[in-house]
Amino acid sequence: MIQTESPRRNRPSIHPATQVIGSNLITVASGKGGVGKTVLAISLTQALAKSGKNVLLFDGDVGLANVDIQLGIMPEKDLASVVTGEMDLKDAVFNCAEGGFDLIAGRSGSGSLGTLSVGQLQKIRQDLANLSSSYDFIILDLGAGIDDAVRTLSGGAGPKLVVTTGDPTSLTDAYAYIKVTSQITPDADLRILVNMVKSEAEGKKVYEKLLTACRNFLNIAPPLAGIIEQDEKVSSAIRAQAGLMTRYPTSRAANAIDNLARYVLKGAA
């Protein structure tokens, strides 16, 4: 179940606004791997596309990209060609006809992507911001952790959905991401998304733990973007290399993602 708690009054909405370039770029991040971040990014993209929005999904997990693998597709072009100078970022867009959205894929195991300089990463982020005028939303799926790639690509305007589970290490690493991001960008639009919990009540407890740490040590209060309960259909979709929203559109997790999409669209109203 998704909680649609209002963000802090001084935050920008999730809004494809024209006053700030890139404000419609939604970053999906986590401090720790294995929290379901990529599935969430894919599913949110599909849900927004299903609602009639023009959406681009960017696989920003440099060196360990796997969006294309999870979707069972083989894009003809990807981010590696951009890094080597063969094409501009806008020319690396691949249309996922089945999902109804565009994709800029990474390349799993590509050393050239995993060793990008900060300058190269900043250019990619700026190019994404420039692309934002062509889309209602751009969803950026980041790698886990807080390395240079994550810190640079998650900079700039736009909401950052921080994904965590109830696992103590996941909470600790989510807090670390929030801390580093808020230090680099004090007005960063950080929001918490609790994933893979047994119940809504458990999800609220997980959120309160992270919120308490943020209030006590960082003096910020990131709002709750949503709670998504465990659903075996998610694992089934991954094994089938298919999008959750197309393979199991009526599943419990898919319904929660639809609610998350409505939360995003509500901010854009």
Secondary structure per residue as TSV (DSSP state, phi and psi in degrees):
chain	resnum	aa	ss	phi	psi
A	1	M	-	360.0	139.5
A	2	I	-	-97.5	134.2
A	3	Q	-	-96.3	126.9
A	4	T	-	-104.2	56.0
A	5	E	-	-68.2	135.9
A	6	S	-	-68.0	141.7
A	7	P	-	-70.7	170.4
A	8	R	-	-57.6	149.1
A	9	R	T	-60.3	-30.1
A	10	N	T	-91.9	10.5
A	11	R	S	-90.6	150.4
A	12	P	-	-74.2	153.2
A	13	S	-	-74.3	164.3
A	14	I	S	-73.5	100.6
A	15	H	-	-148.1	129.5
A	16	P	-	-76.2	57.4
A	17	A	-	-78.3	155.9
A	18	T	S	-90.8	-15.9
A	19	Q	S	-73.6	-22.8
A	20	V	S	-129.1	115.9
A	21	I	T	-64.5	129.0
A	22	G	T	87.6	5.7
A	23	S	T	-70.7	-12.4
A	24	N	T	-98.0	15.5
A	25	L	E	-93.8	112.4
A	26	I	E	-101.0	115.0
A	27	T	E	-89.9	132.1
A	28	V	E	-110.0	112.3
A	29	A	E	-130.0	166.3
A	30	S	-	-160.1	152.1
A	31	G	S	-78.2	-24.6
A	32	K	S	-127.0	145.5
A	33	G	S	-76.7	164.8
A	34	G	S	79.8	18.2
A	35	V	S	-102.0	5.1
A	36	G	S	85.3	21.1
A	37	K	H	-63.2	-46.7
A	38	T	H	-67.8	-40.8
A	39	V	H	-60.3	-40.3
A	40	L	H	-63.8	-43.5
A	41	A	H	-62.8	-45.3
A	42	I	H	-62.6	-46.7
A	43	S	H	-66.8	-40.0
A	44	L	H	-64.0	-40.5
A	45	T	H	-59.6	-46.3
A	46	Q	H	-64.0	-40.6
A	47	A	H	-65.7	-41.3
A	48	L	H	-67.4	-38.6
A	49	A	H	-65.3	-38.8
A	50	K	H	-63.5	-28.2
A	51	S	T	-81.4	0.8
A	52	G	T	99.4	6.8
A	53	K	-	-88.1	150.9
A	54	N	-	-89.6	112.2
A	55	V	E	-127.5	140.6
A	56	L	E	-116.8	131.3
A	57	L	E	-105.2	125.7
A	58	F	E	-112.5	123.1
A	59	D	E	-86.9	97.1
A	60	G	E	-96.4	14.7
A	61	D	-	-83.4	76.7
A	62	V	T	-61.3	127.6
A	63	G	T	90.8	-26.9
A	64	L	S	-129.5	36.7
A	65	A	-	-63.7	140.2
A	66	N	-	-148.8	12.6
A	67	V	H	-60.2	-44.9
A	68	D	H	-63.3	-35.4
A	69	I	H	-67.6	-44.9
A	70	Q	H	-64.4	-28.4
A	71	L	H	-91.9	-6.6
A	72	G	T	67.0	36.2
A	73	I	-	-122.3	162.3
A	74	M	-	-128.1	86.8
A	75	P	-	-59.1	142.8
A	76	E	S	-73.7	-19.6
A	77	K	-	-142.9	153.9
A	78	D	-	-153.1	-174.9
A	79	L	H	-63.6	-28.2
A	80	A	H	-59.8	-36.7
A	81	S	H	-68.9	-28.0
A	82	V	H	-71.0	-43.8
A	83	V	H	-62.9	-38.2
A	84	T	T	-80.1	-3.6
A	85	G	T	86.6	8.9
A	86	E	S	-72.0	-28.0
A	87	M	S	-156.0	161.5
A	88	D	-	-78.5	162.5
A	89	L	G	-59.0	-41.0
A	90	K	G	-63.4	-24.4
A	91	D	G	-84.3	-7.1
A	92	A	G	-92.4	5.4
A	93	V	-	-71.2	131.2
A	94	F	E	-120.1	130.7
A	95	N	E	-87.2	121.9
A	96	C	E	-92.7	91.9
A	97	A	T	-60.4	-41.0
A	98	E	T	-63.8	-39.3
A	99	G	T	-86.7	-14.3
A	100	G	T	75.2	27.1
A	101	F	E	-141.1	168.9
A	102	D	E	-98.2	155.8
A	103	L	E	-139.7	136.8
A	104	I	E	-111.5	107.4
A	105	A	-	-85.5	154.4
A	106	G	-	-92.3	-159.8
A	107	R	-	-142.3	113.4
A	108	S	T	-61.5	130.6
A	109	G	T	78.8	9.6
A	110	S	-	-79.2	113.3
A	111	G	H	-62.5	-32.5
A	112	S	H	-64.9	-30.6
A	113	L	H	-79.5	-36.7
A	114	G	H	-73.6	-13.1
A	115	T	T	-117.8	26.6
A	116	L	-	-63.2	142.4
A	117	S	-	-75.9	162.4
A	118	V	H	-60.0	-38.0
A	119	G	H	-61.9	-42.4
A	120	Q	H	-64.6	-41.2
A	121	L	H	-65.6	-40.3
A	122	Q	H	-63.6	-37.1
A	123	K	H	-66.4	-40.8
A	124	I	H	-61.2	-44.1
A	125	R	H	-62.2	-42.3
A	126	Q	H	-66.4	-39.5
A	127	D	H	-63.4	-36.5
A	128	L	H	-65.3	-42.1
A	129	A	H	-61.6	-38.4
A	130	N	H	-67.1	-33.9
A	131	L	H	-70.9	-18.9
A	132	S	G	-62.3	-23.3
A	133	S	G	-71.1	-15.7
A	134	S	G	-93.3	-4.8
A	135	Y	-	-132.6	154.5
A	136	D	S	-71.4	-40.4
A	137	F	E	-145.7	145.9
A	138	I	E	-118.7	125.9
A	139	I	E	-102.4	120.8
A	140	L	E	-106.2	111.4
A	141	D	E	-91.0	108.5
A	142	L	E	-89.0	161.6
A	143	G	-	-74.8	167.7
A	144	A	S	-78.4	156.0
A	145	G	S	102.4	-167.3
A	146	I	-	-137.8	40.7
A	147	D	S	-78.1	-176.5
A	148	D	H	-57.3	-42.1
A	149	A	H	-62.0	-45.6
A	150	V	H	-66.0	-46.7
A	151	R	H	-63.5	-40.0
A	152	T	H	-74.5	-46.8
A	153	L	H	-69.7	-25.4
A	154	S	T	-90.0	4.2
A	155	G	-	-76.3	177.1
A	156	G	S	82.0	-169.6
A	157	A	S	-75.2	167.5
A	158	G	S	102.8	150.1
A	159	P	-	-67.8	149.4
A	160	K	E	-118.7	111.2
A	161	L	E	-86.2	112.5
A	162	V	E	-95.4	113.5
A	163	V	E	-91.2	131.3
A	164	T	E	-141.8	158.5
A	165	T	-	-113.4	-173.1
A	166	G	S	-82.0	-3.8
A	167	D	S	-64.0	132.2
A	168	P	H	-56.2	-39.1
A	169	T	H	-68.6	-33.7
A	170	S	H	-65.7	-43.5
A	171	L	H	-62.6	-42.6
A	172	T	H	-62.9	-43.9
A	173	D	H	-72.9	-33.5
A	174	A	H	-63.7	-41.9
A	175	Y	H	-61.2	-40.7
A	176	A	H	-62.3	-41.5
A	177	Y	H	-63.4	-45.4
A	178	I	H	-61.4	-42.5
A	179	K	H	-62.4	-51.1
A	180	V	H	-63.5	-44.4
A	181	T	H	-64.4	-41.9
A	182	S	H	-69.7	-27.2
A	183	Q	H	-73.0	-39.8
A	184	I	H	-72.6	-43.1
A	185	T	S	-128.2	91.9
A	186	P	T	-56.1	-29.7
A	187	D	T	-100.5	21.6
A	188	A	-	-56.5	137.9
A	189	D	-	-87.8	82.9
A	190	L	E	-94.4	134.2
A	191	R	E	-137.6	147.4
A	192	I	E	-105.0	132.0
A	193	L	E	-121.8	114.7
A	194	V	E	-93.1	125.8
A	195	N	E	-122.8	154.2
A	196	M	E	58.0	44.4
A	197	V	E	-104.8	161.7
A	198	K	S	-75.0	-26.9
A	199	S	S	-156.4	166.3
A	200	E	H	-61.9	-39.6
A	201	A	H	-61.2	-42.0
A	202	E	H	-65.1	-40.2
A	203	G	H	-61.2	-39.7
A	204	K	H	-64.8	-38.4
A	205	K	H	-65.1	-41.2
A	206	V	H	-61.2	-46.0
A	207	Y	H	-61.3	-43.9
A	208	E	H	-62.7	-36.4
A	209	K	H	-62.2	-47.3
A	210	L	H	-69.2	-38.9
A	211	L	H	-63.0	-41.4
A	212	T	H	-61.0	-43.7
A	213	A	H	-63.1	-41.6
A	214	C	H	-64.8	-41.1
A	215	R	H	-67.4	-44.8
A	216	N	H	-71.6	-37.5
A	217	F	H	-110.6	-21.0
A	218	L	H	-116.8	-11.7
A	219	N	-	59.4	37.7
A	220	I	-	-132.8	161.1
A	221	A	-	-135.7	79.3
A	222	P	-	-61.1	130.8
A	223	P	-	-74.1	164.3
A	224	L	E	-86.7	120.0
A	225	A	E	-84.6	-30.9
A	226	G	E	173.0	167.2
A	227	I	E	-128.4	126.9
A	228	I	E	-121.3	120.3
A	229	E	E	-81.1	160.5
A	230	Q	-	-59.5	142.8
A	231	D	-	-152.6	120.5
A	232	E	H	-63.7	-19.4
A	233	K	H	-65.5	-25.1
A	234	V	H	-64.7	-49.1
A	235	S	H	-62.5	-38.2
A	236	S	H	-63.3	-40.8
A	237	A	H	-65.5	-39.6
A	238	I	H	-63.4	-46.0
A	239	R	H	-62.6	-33.1
A	240	A	T	-84.3	-1.4
A	241	Q	T	51.6	51.9
A	242	A	-	-137.0	153.2
A	243	G	-	-69.8	136.8
A	244	L	H	-56.9	-41.2
A	245	M	H	-72.3	-20.4
A	246	T	H	-97.1	-34.1
A	247	R	H	-82.7	-40.7
A	248	Y	S	-130.7	65.0
A	249	P	T	-66.1	-18.0
A	250	T	T	-106.0	9.0
A	251	S	S	-69.0	164.2
A	252	R	H	-61.1	-42.8
A	253	A	H	-67.1	-39.2
A	254	A	H	-63.5	-39.6
A	255	N	H	-63.0	-38.6
A	256	A	H	-66.8	-38.2
A	257	I	H	-66.8	-38.9
A	258	D	H	-58.9	-40.3
A	259	N	H	-65.5	-38.0
A	260	L	H	-63.4	-41.1
A	261	A	H	-62.0	-39.4
A	262	R	H	-65.8	-34.8
A	263	Y	H	-61.9	-43.2
A	264	V	H	-64.0	-46.4
A	265	L	H	-68.0	-31.6
A	266	K	H	-62.6	-37.8
A	267	G	H	-69.1	-24.0
A	268	A	T	-89.9	-3.3
A	269	A	-	-75.4	360.0
